Amino acid sequence: MPTLSDLVRDERSARLLLSLVGTPNDEATGRLLTRVGAEELIALADRDTEIPGMDRAEAAVWREQIRTHHGMDQAASLTAKSARYRFIIPDDTDWPSSLNDLGDRTPYGLWVNGNTDLLRGDAADRVTITGARAATGYGTFVAEEIASGLSEKGRTVVAGAAYGIEGSAHRAALAGDGSTIAVMASGTDRPYPAAHNQLLERIAQRGLVISEVQPGSAPTRQRFIDRARLQAALAGATVIVEAGAHSGSMRTAQEAQDLGRIVGAVPGPVTSAASYGTNQAIRDGRAQLVSGSFDFERLLLASESQQPPQRAFNQTHQLKQWHSRPRSITPQGM
């Protein structure tokens, strides 16, 4: 009878198979992967033997999850189809070492489309920008200003591909000939939202699109939750531009804080529901107040030199800029 181990040749093929049949961000799998490696992990899934760090009941549940996630025929088919896509693992030179800070929650590998050189180097070279999907004009303007300003300084913008703040950050980075990375909750070949198909094509051509889930995968609520840790770990800093009281963007901020990364938030009007989460994070000391790219760049440089930052702009200055800017409309999907 064929087994999962029959599909494994080396560590790469084992991790690729694990990304197909395993559950992302599963700490039990992550602990075992750290302890024995991917090849032995797959072998343990096939055998009814003792598993290090698990009692008999836990091992039985874990094996059942791995074995039933896909049938053998489907696993073999997925493995064959995956040859058309690029998959990188921690042993690769273009693997972002900052993801290893996630420990047992480190992804098994990454499906990538684009320039993986953007994953090399220090995490401080990358900044995650996220925020509300239903962004206000003020939020969109600030997101664009921060993204373009950081791009001019040679920093790579990291974001999801959602409407609102994230899409605006990507477009601003591309407009200024900067670099940008889209972190997907779906497969790299499945644009989400669909209206951002052209934007994601441009990102793949001039930047990078990545995902921990296999090509063809649809986004789910859990995959959006899991993605937050990748957005936070990829970058040396995260800035939240607008976020409501229960915004998923605040999960990214929490992940970044847990990793010891810099967290910034843009203040907004106290009357704006779109700024409730960011204002609260600043008030509670969970985020540094950020009002523009120069402000945030000072924060980054101060962190690198361990010196207290001096504020370069204030919110009044930013609001004046916004009110005086020329109005233009950019199609959402471009």
Buried (B, 14 or more C-beta within 10 A) or exposed (E): EEBBBEBBEEBBBBBBBBBBBBBBBBEBBBBBBEEBBBBBBBBBBBEEEEBEEBEEEEBEEBBEBBBEEBEBEEBBEBBEEBEEBBBBBBEBEBBBEBBEBBEBBBBBBBBBBBBBEBBEEEBBBBBBBBBBBBBBEBBBBBBBBBBBBBBBBEBBBBBBBBBBBBBBBBBBBBEBEBBBBBBBBBBBBBBBBEBBBEBBBBBBEBBBBBBBBBBBBEBEEEBBBBBBBBBBBBBBBBBBBBBBEEBBBBBBBBBBBEBEBBBBBBBBEEEBBBBBBBBBBBEEEBBBBBBBBBBBBBBBEBBEEEEEBEEBBEBEEBBEBBEEEEEEEEEBBE
